[in-house]
């Protein structure tokens, strides 16, 4: 896992998570990772797939932060807000126009990532999901379940055939991925 590998060197790890985790998946009773249908073969939808992947990113952030506790490495996820990008170009004109009216510039969207990667204010903050206003966001109920986070981690290691190496203590330069 690239984030864990980078963290071994004592880096700051910032993972960018988009709207699905912040939206439906962050609410109590929202989307959950279905471990019995992890690949969504029984009930696929694009919204469910996006929501599940964003929730997984937040869960991985929390698990990695816990695994790196005491090493001097900080690990946080962030939601940049609704950012204007080319992803909307395939949408109908009306939807694209509406989204562009309420979205922010890529420069403004990058502010939270830069803040987490460089600000002394968050030098020792780890295991958080930070929003565009630099405040922690409410997590989905499943993201707060240590057993679910460990299960997702272990399944991912198994599915990718990666080995888990011991974590080392290191200095703490900052790196954003």
C-alpha positions in Angstrom: 0.0 0.0 0.0 1.6 3.2 -1.2 0.4 5.4 1.7 1.9 3.0 4.3 5.1 2.7 2.3 5.5 6.5 2.2 4.6 6.7 5.9 7.5 4.5 6.7 9.8 7.3 5.8 8.1 9.6 8.4 5.9 11.6 6.0 2.6 13.4 6.4 0.0 11.5 4.4 -3.0 13.4 3.2 -5.7 11.4 1.3 -8.3 13.3 -0.7 -11.9 11.9 -0.4 -14.7 13.4 -2.4 -18.4 14.1 -1.9 -19.9 10.7 -1.5 -18.3 10.0 1.9 -19.1 13.5 3.1 -22.7 13.3 1.8 -24.8 10.2 2.1 -22.1 7.9 3.5 -21.2 10.3 6.3 -24.7 10.3 7.8 -25.8 7.8 10.4 -27.6 5.0 8.6 -26.0 6.0 5.3 -24.0 3.7 3.0 -22.0 0.9 4.5 -19.4 -1.3 3.0 -21.1 -4.7 2.4 -18.3 -7.2 3.2 -20.5 -10.0 1.7 -20.7 -8.1 -1.6 -17.5 -6.1 -1.6 -17.3 -5.9 -5.4 -21.0 -5.1 -5.7 -21.8 -8.1 -7.9 -25.3 -8.5 -6.4 -26.4 -4.9 -6.4 -24.4 -2.4 -8.4 -25.0 1.2 -8.9 -22.6 4.0 -9.7 -23.7 6.0 -6.7 -23.2 3.0 -4.4 -19.8 2.2 -5.9 -18.6 5.8 -5.5 -20.0 6.1 -1.9 -18.5 2.8 -0.9 -15.1 3.7 -2.3 -15.0 7.1 -0.5 -16.1 5.5 2.7 -13.3 2.9 2.3 -10.7 5.8 1.8 -11.8 7.3 5.1 -11.7 4.0 6.9 -8.2 3.3 5.5 -7.1 6.8 6.7 -8.3 6.0 10.2 -6.7 2.5 10.2 -3.4 3.8 8.9 -3.3 6.6 11.4 -3.9 4.1 14.2 -1.2 1.8 12.8 1.3 4.7 12.7 0.4 6.1 16.1 3.6 7.0 17.9 5.8 7.1 14.8 5.7 10.9 14.3 3.7 10.4 11.1 0.3 12.1 10.6 -2.4 10.7 8.4 -5.5 12.6 7.5 -8.3 12.5 4.9 -9.9 15.6 3.4 -12.9 16.7 1.5 -11.9 19.6 -0.8 -15.5 20.7 -1.4 -17.2 20.7 -4.7 -14.5 21.7 -7.2 -14.9 22.7 -10.8 -13.3 20.1 -13.0 -13.6 18.4 -16.4 -15.6 15.6 -14.8 -18.9 17.4 -15.5 -18.3 17.8 -19.2 -20.3 14.7 -20.1 -23.3 15.9 -18.1 -26.3 17.6 -19.7 -25.9 21.3 -20.1 -28.3 22.3 -17.4 -26.7 20.0 -14.7 -23.2 21.1 -15.8 -24.2 24.8 -15.5 -25.8 24.3 -12.1 -22.8 22.5 -10.7 -20.4 25.1 -12.0 -22.5 27.8 -10.3 -22.0 26.2 -6.8 -18.5 24.8 -7.2 -15.2 26.4 -6.3 -12.0 26.8 -8.3 -9.3 24.1 -8.2 -7.0 26.6 -6.4 -9.5 27.0 -3.6 -10.2 23.3 -3.6 -6.5 22.6 -3.0 -6.3 24.8 0.1 -7.3 22.1 2.6 -4.7 19.7 1.2 -2.0 22.3 1.4 -3.1 23.3 4.9 -2.8 19.6 6.1 0.5 19.1 4.4 2.2 22.3 5.5 0.6 24.0 8.4 2.2 23.9 11.9 -1.3 24.1 13.4 -2.0 20.4 12.3 1.5 19.1 12.7 0.4 16.6 15.4 -3.2 16.0 14.1 -3.8 12.5 12.8 -6.8 10.3 12.0 -9.2 13.1 11.0 -11.5 13.7 8.1 -11.1 17.4 7.4 -13.6 19.5 5.3 -13.0 22.5 3.1 -13.4 24.9 6.1 -10.5 23.1 7.8 -12.8 21.5 10.4 -13.3 17.8 11.2 -16.3 16.3 9.4 -18.7 13.8 10.9 -17.8 10.3 10.0 -20.1 7.5 8.8 -21.0 5.1 11.6 -19.0 2.2 10.0 -15.9 4.4 9.8 -15.9 4.5 13.6 -15.9 0.7 13.9 -12.3 -0.5 14.5 -13.2 -4.1 13.6 -14.7 -3.0 10.2 -11.6 -0.9 9.5 -9.3 -3.8 10.3 -11.4 -6.2 8.2 -11.3 -3.8 5.2 -7.5 -3.5 5.6 -6.9 -7.2 5.8 -9.1 -8.0 2.8 -7.3 -5.4 0.8 -3.9 -6.8 1.7 -5.2 -10.3 0.8 -6.8 -9.1 -2.5 -3.7 -7.2 -3.7 -1.2 -9.9 -2.5 0.8 -7.2 -0.6 2.7 -8.1 2.4 2.5 -6.2 5.6 5.9 -5.0 6.8 6.6 -3.6 10.3 6.3 0.1 10.7 9.3 2.1 11.7 9.7 5.3 13.7 11.2 8.1 11.6 11.5 11.9 11.3 8.5 13.7 9.9 8.9 15.5 6.5 5.5 16.1 4.9 4.2 14.6 1.7 0.7 14.8 0.1 -0.5 12.0 -2.1 
